Amino acid sequence: MLVVALDVGTSSARALCFDARGKVVPGAEAHVTYEAITTPDGGVELDADALLEAVATALDGCVAGCGDRAREIGAVGASVFWHSLMALDGEGAPLTRVITWADTRSAAAAAELRAALDERAVHARTGAPLHSTFFPAKLAWLKRSRPDVFARARTWCGFAEYLDARLTGASRVGISMASGTGLMEQRTGRWDRHLLETCDIEADQLPPIDDTPATGLTPSYASRWPDLAHARWYPAHGDGACSNIGSDCTQPDRVALNVGTSSAMRVIAHEEFGAPRATPWGLWRYRVDGRRSLVGGATSEGGNVLAWCRRNLALPEDDDELARVIGEIPPDRHGLTALPFLAGERSVGWRGDARAALTGLSLNTSAPEMLRALMEAVAFRLALVYERLAPLAAPGHAIVASGGALTHSPVWTTIIADVLGVPIVLVREAQASARGAALLTLGAEGLPAPPPLALDEACVPNPRHHAIYLRARERHQNLYDNVVGPRPA
């Protein structure tokens, strides 16, 4: 038996075919890139139908690459970026673009919700604070800014559910994706009625929460992929959950570190619905499925900081040359202090209105030094996440890293290890999220778990560099306190 795994991110979509051992079928992989639509007021959106066609094109390439083995495909799973929101009309057509997690236009609406609600109680129930990332703030903003759309919307969902409906005709949302909306009760796995009332929507305007696979495709896609027409299509899981599974971070003794477009640190807790443990403030709690929670923190910065610097600074174009130049700059020798909030702040301060800053510039400051300072600042934010997350992990836990920004930039792995003061082990898997989606699908199909991945040698922190970064973090925190300031009550 073979399974197809879709990996839909905010900058690219992949489709890969895996065998029962969790190995990619040679040649059965396709990749399509795209760019988000940004606006001066903080909008970060994707066109839903263009994204749908990008996924379909990736599937075209994957199925074609399978050749005659395509008839062995029995199931399809997906890893899709969490926290997107879109409005659909009564016919299921989009009324909005896909509003992504990076969109900060609802930051003011989030502040108003914090003034009206007990945020700590909301966080305890849903695992999510009141922030522009999540549905409550986005819905409140849309109700005010686009009342015509709000009135016409029959369904509110994320891109994962729109993709599922277009491909299979099924209207449902998996537990994992629902848990990332900020509207699902972690204790019951149901929509939070108090927040529904606050958002002025009904439960039937959201897809039903259901992890049951759909069988078959809508007619146009069945004719496009005859070999997938009778496969079982599982509801998507959140990309962070898939990344943990795909990098074998399935137990509390492994903390997953991922640096892709954004960054995150996460640990899996084995707990059924009923009584999830308390989530430390600053972190979030979503779900892998009905048996496992995922606790962690995410920053809105990662590879997007590197991409922004490449677009706007005079940096070497060659990747190896850039890595060499960055690696030759001693830790904090540049004397710069940076806040990396190009897309607002998520963990741990949850300031959606925060913006990036860079101080200490002089006539002698170089573009590589500016990039290095921003990379170090991302590591400082991850250190704040780790300090809250480490007590939830098992004693003696390992940090296992994945993500394109780390696999393509060993310098960044070294920086993060030196900042945390803890060894980091890179997993030898370039597509951890896709592998996670495949493993979850294979498990749902009743197949045994494959052998674990091989790990690279640990990146061990330099104690002298760690001491330097501890002092630099104090300077970073002072800048944060003075520029961003405390979160309004």
N, C-alpha and C positions, 0 to 999 in steps of 0.2 A: 504494500500500500504506500502511496505517496500523498503528501499534503502540500498545499500551497500556502505560503505565508505572505501577507501583504504588510508592508511597513510604510505607513503614511505619516510623514512629518510635515513641518511647516515650510520646508524648502525642497523636498524631493519625495517621490514615491517609488518604492521598490516592490517587486514581486519575485519570490524565490520558491523553488520547489525542493522539498526535503524528503528524504527517505525515512523509513521507520527507525533508523539509528540516529536521526537528527542531523544527518549530513546533507549538504546541498547537492542536488543532482547536477553534475557538470553541464554547463551551458544553459541551464534552466534558470536564468536570472536576468532581469531587466530593470532599468533605472531611468526615471524621468525627473528632471529638475524643473523648478518654477520659482517665481519670486512673489513675495507678499506685496500687497498694495498698501503703501503707507501714506498718511496724511499729516499735515502740520500740527493738527490738534491731538495727535497721539493714536490715530487709527492704524491698526495693522490687520488687514483683511485678506482673504483669498476668495477668488471667484469659484462658487460651488461647482458649476458645471465644467469649468476648465479643469478644476481639480479632479472631478469625476472622470473626465476623459484622460487625464494624466495617469490615474490609477488603471483605467481600462487599457491604455497603451502599454503600461508596464506588464499587465496580465497577458496581453497579446504576445509580447516578447518571451515571457516566461513559458507560456503554453507551447509556443513554437519551438523553444529551446528544448522542451521535453521530448519532442519527436514522437515516436510510437509509444513511449511510456506515458504520454498524457492520459491515456485511457485508464491508467492505474491510479489517477488522482481520486481520492475518496472524500476529502474534506478540505475546507479552506478556513483559515484563521486570519486574524488581522491585529496588528498593533497600530493604533491611531493616536495622534496627539490629543492629550486631555484638554478640557476646559473650553472648547469652541462652542459658539452659540450661533444659531441661525433660525429665522422665522420662515415657516412654510404656510402657504394658503390652503384652502380646502381641497385643492387638487394635488397637493404635495409639491407645488412649484415654489422656488425660493422667493421670498420677499426681501431678503437682505443677502449680502455676502456672508461668508463665514467669518465671524468675528473671533479672532484668535486670543489665546492667553496673553499675548504681548500687547494687546490693545488697552490703552490706559484712559480712554475717553470717559469711562464710568467711574473714575477716581472720586470725583465730587459726590456722585450718587452713593458710593460706598461710605463716604464720610457721613452723609445724611442718615444712612441706615445704622451706622454705629451710634449716632445720637438718639435714634428712636428705639433701638433694640439692645438687649444684653448680649454683647458680642461674645463674651466668655461662654455664655450658655449656648449660643449658636455654634461656637467652635466645639463645645463638648458634644453636641448632638450630631453635627454633620462632619466634623473633622476639618472644617475649613473656616478661616476668618472671613470677615466681611471686607472684601477686596475686589478690585476691578477684574481680577482673574476669573471670578466665579459668576454663576448665573444671577444671583439676586441683584448685584450691582448693575450688571449689564441690562437686565430686564427693567430696572428702575430708570436707567439712563434712556433706554429706547422708548419707554412709556412717555417720558418728558420730551425727548428730542424728535421722535418720529411717531406721534400718536396715531397717525393714519395706519402705519404698519402694525403697531401694537393692537389696534382694533381689528385689523383684518387677519391677524395671525391665528391659524387654526392649530398649528403645532409648533412647539419650541423644541429644538433638538440640537445635537452637535453634528459635525460632518460625518462621523462614523455611522450615525443612524440614517442620515440622508443617503450615504453610499449603500448601506444595507437595503434600504427601501427601493432604491433605483435598480439595484442588481437582482434582488430576490423578491421584491414586493412585500417583504415582511416589515411590520412596524413594531419594533421593540428596541430596548436598550439593555446591554449587558450590565451586570452588577458593577463591574469594574469601571465602565464609562460613567454610569450613573453616580458612582461614589465621588467622581471628580467634579461634579457640577456645583457642589456647595448646597444642594437641595435635598440630598438623601440622608436619612437618619442612619447612622452607622450601627445603631443597636438593632434596628428592625429590618433594614434593607428596603424601606419604603420611602416614598416622597414625604418630606416634612410639611405637615399641613399648616403649621404656623407660618413658615416662610412662604408657602403658596398664597396664603391670605395676604401677607405683606406685599408680595409681588403682584397681586391682583390677577392671578391665573388659576385655572382649575387643573386638577390632577389629570383629567383626560386630554389636556393640551400638551402633556408630556408623553413620550412613548412608554408603554408598560415595561417594567423591569423584569427581564426574562432572559435566562442564559440558554434557553433551548435553541438548537440549531434549526435553520430553515433548510428545506430541501428544494432544489431546483432554482431556475433563473427565470426572469421575465423574458417574454418571447424574443425581443431584439438581442439580448445578451446570450440567450440559449443558442440562437443561430450563429452568434459570433464565436462562442466557445462550446461546441457540442460536447467536448469531453468533460466539461464542468457542469453540464446541464442537470445531472443527477447527483452531484456532490452535496455534502452537508456543509452549509455555510454558518459558521459560528459567529455570534455577536462579537464585536471587537473588544479587545482589552486596552486599557490605557498604556501608552508607550513606556511609562516608568515601570509599571508592573512587568511588562514584557522584558524590559531591559534587565531587571533583577533575575527573572527566570532564565533568560538567555545567557547571563553571565554566571549562572550557577549560584547566585546569592539567594538561596531559598530557605536558609536557616538563620537564626539570630547570631551565629558565629561569623557571618560575613556581612559587612556593610558595603553596599554598592555605591561606587562613585562614577558618575557619568558626566562627561563634558561633551555635549554636542552643540546645537545652536544655543541652548541654555545649559545650565548645570544643575546637578542634584546629588544628594546623598540620601540613601534609603535603606531600611532594614525591614525584613518580613517578620511579622508576628503571627503565630498560629493561633487563631481565635475564631470561634463560630460567632454567628449573630447572637445577641443577647446581652452581653456585658463587656464591651471593649474597654480596655484599660484607658486611663486618662492620657491625653496627648499633651506633651509639654507645649506651652505657649511659644509661638514662633515657628512651630512645625505644623504639618498637616497629617491627616490620617485618611487614606483612601482604602480601596480593597482590590486584591487580586481576584478574589472570588468569594463564595460564601463561607470558605474555611480559613482564609488568610487575609490579614490586613497588611497594608504597606504604610509605614510611618517614615516621614522624612521631611526634608526641606528642599526647596528649589529656588534658584536665583534666575532672574530673567536674562542673565548674561553668561556667555560662554564663547562658543565659536563665533557668535554674532559680533562680539567685540573685535575679534581678529578680522572678521570680514569688513567691519566698519573702518578699521584702521587701514586696511589694504585699499579701500576705496578713496580714503581722504588724506592719507599721509604718504610721504615719499619713502616708501619701503622697498627693499629688494623684491623683485617679482618672483624669483626662483625660491621654492619652498626650502630647499636645503640651505641656500645662502641666508635666507631670513632666519632660519633656526640657528645657524652658526652665529650670526650677528647678535641675536637676542641672548644666546647662551654665553657669549663673551662678556656681557654686562654683569658685573657683580651684584649680588642681592642688595637692593635699595641704594646702590651707589649713585643713582641718578638724582637723588634728593627730591623726587616728586612725590606728591600725595594725590591719590586718585579715588574718585567714586565712580563705579562702572555702570551707573544706572541709565543706560541708553534706552531701556524699555521699562522704566519704573523699577520699583523694588518689590520683590516678593519676600521670601524668607530672609532674615528673621524679623525685620521691622514692619513688613507689609505696608510700605508707603508707596502707593501707586503713583503719587504725584512727585516722587523723588526723581531727580535728573542727574546726569553725569557731571563730574567736575574734575579738573586737573589743575593743581596748584604747584608752585615752585618752579615754573618755567623761567628759563633765562636765555640769553642769546646763544649760549653754548649747548642748549638742549637739542638732542637729535630725535628724529622720528622713531628709531628703534627704542630709545629710552622711554618715549611716551607709551609705546606699545607695551614694553616690559612693565611699566608702572600699572597699566590697566590690567594686564594679566595677573600681576601680584594682587591687585585689588579684588579681582574675582576670587582668588585663593583666600583672601582675608574673609570674604563673605561666606565661603564654604567652611572656614574654620569656625565661624559662629554657629553654623548648622551642626557641625560635628560635635561641638561642645554640648549641645542639647541632646543629640542623638546617641552619643556613645553610651550613656547610662542605660539605654534601652536594649543595647546589644549584649551578647554574651561576653563574659570576661575573656580576655585574650583574643578577641575577634580580629579578623583580618579586614583590610580595606582592599576591595577588588575593583579595579578601574576598567572602564570601557568608554567608547565614544570616539568619533572621528577626530575631534580636536586634540585628544590625547594620543591616539595612535599615529597621527600625522605630526605631532609636535611633542617629542620627548622632553623638551625643555619645560613645557607646562607641567608635565608629570613631576619633574624634579622640583619645580617651584611649589606645587601643592604639597608634596611630601615634606619639604623644608618648612613650609608654613605650619602644617599640622603637627610636625614633629613625630610622625608615625610612618612606618614603611607602607608603600603602596605597591600592589601587585597588579600588573596589566594582564587581562585575560586575552588569550589568543583567539579572539572572535571579533571580526570587523563588523558583523551585523547582529549584535546582541539582541536588539528588539525583534528583528525578524525571527531569529532562532527561538526567542521566548514565545512568540506567537505560534511557531511550529510545535514547540514542546507542549504548550497548553492544549493545542489541538490534538496532538498524538495522545496525550493523557486522557482527554475527553473521549477519544476513540477506544480507550481501554488498552493502549499499548504501553509497555514498560518504559521507564525513563532510560535514556541512553547514558553511556559513560560520561563523566564530567570532562570539561575542557582542560587542556594543558594550560599551565600558568607560566608567565615569564618570571625571570628572576626579580625579586623585590627591588624597588627603588628606595633605597635607605636614606633617611634624612641626614643632612649634615648638621651636627649640633651647633656649630658656630653660626651657620646660616639661620638656624631656627631662632637663636638668640637675637640676631639682627632683625628678623621679621617680627619678633615679639615687640620690639621697640617701634618698628614701623607700624604695627597694628595700633599702637596707642595713638600715633599721629593720625592714622586713618580714622580711628573712632572719634577723635577730636574734630576732624573735618566733618564727619557725618553729623555729630551733635550740633555743630554750628551752622551747617548748610541745610541739612534735612530736618534736624530737630526731632523732638519727641513726637510720637504719633498722637494726633488730636483725639481726645476722648470722645 
